[in-house]
Amino acid sequence: MTQVKVNSTNVQYSEDEIISSFKYDRTNVKVNGDDVVVTPSETEFQFKTDAKVPKLGMMLVGLGGNNGTTVAAGIIANREGISWRTRKGVQEPNYFGSITQASTMRMGFTADNEEVTVPLNRMVPMVHPNDIVLGGWDISSMNLADGLERSGVLEYDLQRQLVPYLKDITPLPSIYYQDFIAANQGERADNVLPGTKQDHLEKIRKDIRDFKKDNNLDKVVVLWTATTERFARIEEGINDTADALLASIKRGDEEISPSTVFATACILEGTSYINGSPQNTFVPGVVELAEKHQVFIGGDDFKSGQTKLKSALVEYLVGAGIKPECIASYNHLGNNDGRNLSSPAQFRSKEITKSNVVDDMVASNSILYGPQEHPDHCIVIKYMPYVGDSKRAMDEYTSSIFMGGSNTLVIHNTCEDSLLAAPLIMDLVILCELMERVQYKVVKCDSQEPDEEFQRMHHVCTMLSYLTKAPIVPEGTPLVNALFRQKSCVENFLRALVGLPPENNLLLEYKTQGCDLK
């Protein structure tokens, strides 16, 4: 499909770049007791987007697991046009569940009042999943064809046809520190790197360089989709600064996790790194190192099933003036992720990311909630091997309504875990790569001098927040978990890159009399 072309003086297209002008309207608010004073302000930005789509490599940590093999299978099936038979008939490959490939955004109306929507990937040039070169690491040496069979995620007829494409792909040896993942993972760990933590850091760096060179790639993005680690302790002189982190890796400190070694290696190689699991990979030393090297980091933890629904549902309830009082979330699953989470330390990492998802929505309504008030919120995860990757999620939301009444919603959600996560993995990598091609400068602002040169966006890539349970944000900035606010952010940023104003849904042309706005 061709890209959308905006007919405006706010955007200039060339073969190499798209340059847009964008007026960012915001409000400065002062609160004094019950008095709220709002002052509008306007900042004029200029964005420059590199229009040349690179040849991109995606390296997954956990390539041989359920998510990794599902991503590989999905890309190959789509690229090669492989269909397969099920008891429901012939199925065709697709990218359903991906916001870049299967979601649309509104452009406006035609003269005949017909609404026009376009896929997100038509707004600016983006990498297509079919063109991504895939590689990565795993503590298991199983080839991807056997790994796909082990996962039990996809239909047998599709697995059978994918064997020739996957049987010769074997993950690179990975990092295994037994203290950070459940003991039950040890039996899979037959493909691990020997040596010290410093050796591991250097080997991962070399793997990235070799992968890029061997496949003639323009750039690489690395994403962690391996099993959940326990939280690392933040300790002074260990991982609290960039220098302390590098020194701790060199001397092999026990509190440096595998995911933190991977993140550090990526940053030193100038390679963006995304954390798809709930552990605290991005300790202060990693964040400081990313800032120093101006490398993107993003995460944490894929928001794919139960939590995505929760972030939409609580936003709806609180926005409707209904007060959630009690949220009970239970799920059981039988894949290796569930097996790893049966260990208390690893479950605690997951519990933290799942618990915090409603905080900003609760804080947004002081009519419903007092300063320290919060709904009761409980998360339970159990390992049930029989159900495999088909996770069962059961939620109960009990809310206070009008005049002392009570409303209860009970939801049963069967989440095909990896089939929901795989499109998110692709979106995270595609959006992160796009952000690498975007630069900005402030042209006009009341509170600062204009920028003379274009610069990169912030190294903490919050544009990925829609896809994660616990988005990392720059220190001291607001955290948004509300699903529709996150999606609007992505769409409006794409509009800004082509000089369009944010979507506001006012539709004043249809609500006024005598105003010819069409």
C-alpha positions in Angstrom: 0.0 0.0 0.0 1.1 3.6 -0.6 1.7 6.0 2.2 -0.9 8.6 3.1 0.0 12.0 1.7 -1.0 15.1 3.6 -1.8 18.1 1.5 -0.5 20.9 3.8 2.2 23.5 4.2 2.9 21.8 7.6 4.7 18.9 5.9 7.3 18.4 3.2 8.1 15.1 1.6 11.3 14.1 -0.1 12.9 10.8 -1.0 15.0 10.8 2.1 12.9 12.4 4.8 9.6 13.8 6.0 9.8 17.2 7.7 6.7 18.4 9.6 5.6 21.3 11.7 3.4 20.6 14.7 1.8 22.9 17.3 1.6 21.1 20.6 -1.1 22.6 22.8 -0.9 21.8 26.5 -2.1 23.3 29.8 -0.2 24.4 32.9 -2.2 23.9 36.0 -1.9 25.4 39.5 -3.9 24.1 42.4 -4.4 26.0 45.6 -6.9 24.3 47.9 -10.2 24.1 45.9 -9.0 26.6 43.3 -7.7 25.3 40.0 -6.2 27.7 37.5 -5.5 26.5 34.0 -3.2 28.3 31.6 -3.0 27.2 28.0 0.4 27.1 26.3 1.7 26.3 22.8 5.0 24.9 21.7 5.9 24.6 18.0 7.9 21.5 17.1 9.5 20.4 13.9 9.9 16.7 13.3 12.2 15.0 10.8 11.6 11.4 10.0 14.1 9.4 7.9 11.9 8.0 5.1 14.3 5.2 4.2 13.2 1.9 5.8 16.3 -0.1 6.9 17.0 -3.8 6.7 16.2 -4.7 10.2 17.3 -7.6 12.4 15.4 -8.7 15.4 17.3 -10.7 18.0 15.1 -12.4 20.7 16.4 -13.5 24.1 14.4 -16.7 24.4 14.2 -17.4 20.7 13.5 -21.1 21.3 10.6 -20.6 23.7 6.9 -20.4 23.0 6.9 -16.7 22.1 10.1 -16.9 20.0 9.0 -19.9 17.9 5.6 -18.4 17.4 7.1 -15.1 16.1 9.3 -17.1 13.8 6.5 -19.2 12.5 4.2 -16.3 12.0 6.7 -14.3 10.0 7.6 -17.2 7.8 4.0 -18.3 7.2 3.0 -14.7 6.2 6.1 -14.2 4.1 5.7 -17.5 2.2 1.9 -17.4 2.1 1.5 -20.8 3.8 -2.1 -21.8 4.5 -3.1 -24.8 6.7 -6.1 -27.0 7.4 -7.9 -27.2 10.7 -11.3 -28.8 11.6 -12.8 -25.4 10.8 -11.3 -25.4 7.2 -8.4 -23.7 5.5 -6.7 -20.9 7.5 -4.7 -18.1 6.0 -1.8 -16.3 7.7 -2.4 -12.9 9.1 -1.0 -10.3 11.5 -4.1 -9.9 13.7 -3.3 -8.5 17.1 -0.6 -6.1 15.7 -1.5 -2.4 15.9 1.0 -1.6 13.1 -0.4 -4.2 10.7 -4.0 -4.8 11.7 -5.2 -1.6 13.4 -6.5 1.6 11.8 -6.8 5.2 12.7 -9.3 7.9 11.5 -8.3 10.4 8.9 -11.6 12.2 8.5 -14.7 12.3 6.3 -15.2 12.5 2.5 -17.5 15.1 0.9 -20.2 12.4 1.2 -19.7 12.0 4.9 -18.0 8.7 4.6 -15.4 8.1 7.4 -12.0 7.2 6.1 -9.6 5.1 8.2 -6.1 3.8 7.3 -3.7 1.3 8.8 -1.1 2.8 11.1 1.7 1.7 8.9 0.5 3.9 6.1 1.1 7.1 8.0 4.9 7.0 7.8 7.3 4.4 6.3 7.7 1.4 8.7 9.5 -1.9 8.5 7.2 -4.8 7.5 7.3 -7.9 9.6 7.9 -10.1 6.5 11.2 -8.3 6.0 12.6 -8.7 9.5 15.6 -11.0 9.8 15.2 -13.1 13.0 17.9 -14.5 15.3 18.6 -14.7 19.0 19.7 -16.7 22.0 18.2 -19.4 24.3 19.4 -21.6 27.1 17.9 -24.5 25.3 19.8 -25.8 22.2 16.6 -27.2 20.6 16.1 -26.1 17.0 13.1 -24.0 16.2 11.1 -26.7 14.4 11.3 -29.0 17.5 10.7 -25.9 19.8 7.6 -25.1 17.9 6.3 -28.7 18.3 7.2 -28.6 22.0 5.3 -25.3 22.5 2.0 -26.8 21.1 0.9 -23.3 20.1 0.1 -23.7 16.4 -1.9 -26.3 14.5 -0.1 -29.5 13.4 -0.6 -28.9 9.7 1.1 -25.5 9.9 3.9 -26.9 12.1 4.5 -29.7 9.5 4.9 -27.2 6.7 7.2 -25.0 8.6 9.7 -27.7 9.5 11.9 -27.0 6.4 12.2 -23.4 7.3 12.9 -23.9 11.0 14.8 -27.1 11.5 18.2 -25.5 10.8 17.7 -22.5 13.1 19.4 -23.1 16.4 19.5 -20.4 19.0 22.9 -18.9 20.1 24.1 -19.9 23.6 22.6 -17.7 26.2 23.3 -16.5 29.8 22.1 -18.7 32.7 22.4 -17.6 36.3 20.4 -20.2 38.3 19.7 -17.7 41.1 17.5 -15.5 38.9 15.1 -18.0 37.4 13.2 -20.9 38.9 15.2 -24.1 39.7 12.8 -26.0 37.4 14.4 -24.4 34.4 17.7 -26.1 34.9 16.7 -29.2 32.8 16.4 -27.0 29.7 19.7 -25.3 30.2 22.0 -27.2 27.8 23.0 -24.2 25.7 24.7 -21.8 28.1 27.7 -19.5 27.9 30.7 -20.5 29.9 33.0 -18.0 31.7 32.5 -14.8 33.7 29.9 -12.1 33.5 32.4 -9.9 31.7 32.9 -12.8 29.2 29.2 -13.0 28.8 28.9 -9.2 28.1 31.6 -9.4 25.5 30.2 -12.5 23.8 26.7 -10.9 23.5 28.2 -7.8 22.0 30.1 -10.0 19.5 26.9 -11.9 18.7 25.1 -8.7 17.8 28.0 -7.5 15.6 28.3 -10.8 13.9 24.5 -11.1 13.3 24.4 -7.6 11.8 27.4 -8.3 9.6 26.5 -11.8 8.4 23.0 -10.7 7.4 24.0 -7.3 5.9 21.7 -5.5 8.2 21.4 -1.7 8.7 20.4 -2.1 12.3 19.3 -4.6 15.0 16.8 -4.4 17.9 17.1 -6.8 20.8 14.0 -7.9 22.8 13.9 -10.1 25.9 11.1 -12.7 25.7 12.8 -15.3 28.0 11.5 -16.5 31.4 10.8 -14.0 34.2 13.6 -13.3 36.6 13.4 -12.4 40.2 13.8 -8.7 41.0 17.4 -7.6 41.5 18.3 -5.7 44.6 19.3 -2.1 44.0 22.5 -1.6 45.9 24.8 1.4 46.2 28.1 0.7 44.3 26.6 -2.3 42.5 24.0 -1.2 40.0 23.0 2.3 41.1 25.2 4.1 38.5 26.6 3.3 35.1 30.2 3.1 36.3 29.2 0.9 39.3 27.2 -1.4 36.9 30.1 -1.9 34.5 32.5 -2.5 37.4 30.1 -5.0 39.0 29.8 -7.0 35.7 33.6 -7.0 35.5 34.0 -8.5 39.0 31.0 -10.8 38.6 28.8 -9.5 41.3 26.0 -11.9 42.1 23.2 -9.2 41.9 23.7 -8.6 38.2 21.0 -10.5 36.3 21.2 -12.0 32.8 18.7 -9.5 31.4 20.8 -6.6 32.8 23.9 -8.1 31.1 22.0 -8.3 27.8 20.8 -4.7 28.2 24.3 -3.4 29.0 25.7 -5.3 26.0 23.1 -3.8 23.7 23.6 -0.2 25.0 27.4 -0.5 24.5 26.7 -1.7 20.9 24.3 1.2 20.2 21.4 -1.3 19.9 18.0 -0.6 21.2 16.8 -3.1 23.9 13.3 -3.9 25.0 12.3 -5.9 28.1 9.2 -8.1 27.5 9.2 -9.6 31.0 8.4 -8.1 34.4 11.7 -8.1 36.2 13.6 -4.9 36.9 16.2 -5.2 34.2 16.5 -1.4 34.0 18.2 -0.8 37.2 19.4 2.9 37.6 22.9 2.0 36.2 21.3 0.7 33.0 19.2 3.8 32.6 22.1 6.1 33.1 24.2 4.1 30.7 21.5 4.3 28.0 21.3 8.1 28.5 25.1 8.4 28.2 25.1 6.4 24.9 21.7 7.7 23.7 20.4 4.3 23.1 16.7 3.4 23.3 15.4 1.2 26.1 11.7 0.2 26.6 9.5 -2.1 28.6 8.4 -3.7 30.9 6.3 -6.9 30.4 4.0 -7.6 27.4 0.5 -6.4 27.9 -1.4 -9.0 26.0 -4.4 -10.6 27.7 -5.8 -10.2 31.2 -3.9 -7.0 32.0 -4.8 -5.3 28.7 -8.5 -6.0 29.4 -8.1 -4.7 32.9 -6.5 -1.4 31.8 -9.4 -0.9 29.4 -12.1 -1.9 31.8 -10.9 0.1 34.8 -10.5 3.1 32.6 -14.1 2.7 31.5 -15.5 2.2 35.0 -13.7 5.2 36.6 -14.4 7.4 33.6 -18.1 6.5 33.9 -18.1 7.6 37.6 -18.3 4.0 38.8 -16.0 3.1 41.7 -14.2 -0.2 41.5 -13.8 -1.4 45.1 -12.4 -4.9 44.7 -10.5 -6.5 41.8 -9.7 -10.2 42.0 -7.7 -11.6 39.2 -6.9 -15.3 38.9 -5.3 -17.2 36.0 -3.8 -20.6 35.3 -1.6 -21.7 32.5 0.5 -24.7 31.5 3.4 -23.3 29.4 7.0 -22.8 30.5 6.2 -19.3 31.6 3.6 -20.7 34.0 6.1 -23.3 35.2 8.7 -20.6 35.9 6.2 -18.4 37.7 5.3 -21.3 40.1 8.5 -20.1 42.0 7.6 -17.4 44.5 10.5 -15.0 43.6 9.6 -15.0 39.9 5.8 -14.7 40.7 6.6 -11.7 42.8 8.0 -9.9 39.7 4.9 -10.6 37.8 2.6 -9.7 40.7 4.2 -6.2 40.9 3.6 -5.4 37.2 0.1 -6.7 37.2 -0.9 -4.9 40.4 0.2 -1.4 39.4 -1.7 -1.2 36.2 -4.8 0.5 37.7 -2.9 3.2 39.7 -3.1 6.1 37.4 -6.8 5.5 36.6 -7.7 5.4 40.3 -5.7 8.6 40.9 -7.5 10.4 38.1 -10.8 10.6 40.0 -10.7 12.3 43.4 -14.5 12.2 43.6 -14.4 8.4 43.8 -11.1 7.9 45.8 -9.5 9.8 48.6 -5.8 10.6 48.7 -4.6 7.2 49.9 -7.6 5.2 48.8 -7.2 2.3 46.5 -9.4 -0.7 45.5 -8.5 -4.1 47.0 -6.5 -5.9 44.3 -5.4 -9.5 44.3 -3.5 -11.5 41.6 -3.2 -15.3 41.6 -1.3 -17.3 39.0 -1.2 -21.1 39.1 0.7 -23.7 36.9 -1.6 -26.3 35.3 0.4 -28.2 32.7 -2.6 -29.7 30.8 -3.9 -26.3 29.5 -0.5 -25.5 27.9 -0.3 -22.1 26.2 -4.1 -21.6 26.5 -4.2 -19.5 29.6 -7.5 -19.2 31.5 -8.0 -15.8 33.2 -10.9 -15.1 35.5 -11.6 -11.7 36.9 -14.2 -10.2 39.3 -14.7 -6.5 39.5 -17.0 -5.3 42.3 -17.9 -1.6 42.2 -20.0 0.9 44.2 -22.7 2.6 42.1 -25.6 5.1 42.7 -27.1 5.4 46.1 -25.2 2.6 47.9 -25.7 0.0 45.2 -23.2 -2.5 44.0 -22.3 -3.8 40.6 -20.2 -6.9 39.9 -18.6 -8.0 36.6 -17.3 -11.5 36.3 -15.2 -12.3 33.2 -13.7 -15.5 31.9 -11.0 -15.0 29.3 -9.2 -17.7 27.5 -5.9 -16.1 26.4 -3.8 -17.9 23.8 -0.7 -16.6 25.4 1.9 -16.7 22.7 -0.6 -15.9 19.9 -1.4 -12.7 21.7 2.2 -11.9 22.6 3.8 -12.5 19.2 2.2 -9.6 17.4 3.1 -7.3 20.3 6.8 -8.4 20.0 6.7 -7.4 16.3 5.0 -4.0 17.1 7.5 -3.2 19.9 10.4 -3.8 17.5 8.8 -2.0 14.6 7.8 1.1 16.6 11.2 1.2 18.4 13.0 1.2 15.0 10.7 4.0 13.8 11.5 6.1 16.8 15.2 5.7 16.0 14.5 7.5 12.7 12.6 10.4 14.3 14.3 13.6 15.3 12.8 16.8 16.7 13.6 20.4 17.5 11.7 23.1 19.4 11.0 26.0 17.0 9.0 28.2 19.3 8.3 28.0 23.0 7.7 30.6 25.8 9.8 28.7 28.4 13.0 28.0 26.4 15.1 29.1 23.5 14.5 27.5 20.2 16.8 24.5 19.3 19.4 25.1 16.6 19.8 21.4 15.7 17.5 18.3 15.5 18.0 15.8 18.3 16.8 12.3 19.1 13.8 11.5 21.2 14.3 10.6 24.9 16.3 7.4 25.4 13.5 5.9 27.5 11.1 5.0 24.7 7.6 5.7 26.2 6.0 5.4 22.8 6.0 1.6 23.5 3.7 2.0 26.6 0.5 0.7 25.0 2.2 -2.7 24.5 3.6 -3.1 28.1 2.1 -3.8 31.5 4.5 -1.6 33.5 5.8 1.1 31.1 9.2 2.6 32.1 9.2 6.4 31.9 11.8 9.0 32.5 12.3 9.8 36.1 9.7 12.3 37.5 7.3 12.1 34.5 3.7 10.8 34.6 3.0 7.1 34.2 0.0 6.3 32.0 -1.5 2.8 32.0 -5.0 3.7 30.7 -5.2 1.7 27.4 -7.1 4.2 25.3 -4.9 7.1 26.3 -1.9 5.0 25.4 -3.3 4.1 22.0 -4.2 7.8 21.3 -0.7 8.8 22.1 0.7 6.4 19.4 -1.9 7.6 16.8 -1.4 11.3 17.5 2.3 11.0 17.4 2.1 9.5 13.9 -0.2 12.4 12.9 2.4 14.8 14.3 5.1 13.3 12.0 3.0 14.3 9.0 1.9 17.7 10.3 -1.6 16.8 11.3 -3.2 18.0 14.5 -4.2 15.5 17.2 -7.5 13.7 16.8 -10.1 15.3 19.2 -13.4 13.7 18.1 -15.3 16.9 18.5 -16.8 16.7 15.0 -18.0 20.3 15.3 -19.0 20.4 11.6 -21.9 18.1 12.5 -22.8 19.8 15.8 -23.2 23.4 14.7 -25.7 25.3 12.6 -24.7 27.6 9.7 -21.0 26.8 9.9 -19.7 25.4 6.7 -16.7 23.5 8.1 -16.6 20.6 5.7 
